[in-house]
Amino acid sequence: MSKKKPPSVKVKKSSAGLGLYAMEDIKKEAFIIEYIGEKITTDESDRRGGKYLFTLSKDYVIDGKGRTNIARYINHSCRPNSEVEIDEDKWTISVYAKKNIKAGDELTYDYGKEYWNEHIKPYGCKCAKCTEKK
């Protein structure tokens, strides 16, 4: 997948608090945004804790807590419209469209089992798929 000019996105209120929304149509497989932050060791991430820690490899994590990292507002979904690609050589985490996304849609990806079990399951999943069931 190639990185071209990223689409326009905006942080807005969502069912999970704040979310990141597409402000224009995004084609399947298009680059959306990069998850940015401080690169730290897994030991340091265990010491710090937090919700915005994104694992790069078994040894390193990106701490994306900074407000300039608007990718941190992409919420979890059990039926996501985007996915992440981790490049351990370049230490980058890129988000790509998993399917065509319409302007106004919230951007989501699957956070993975470990994060889900630790941070989402205890409070209940608030993604569209799960809230539709209720």
Summary of the structure (lengths in Angstrom):
residues: 134
radius of gyration: 14.5
end to end distance: 36.4
largest distance: 42.6
contacts: 378
relative contact order: 0.22
helix: 19%
strand: 35%
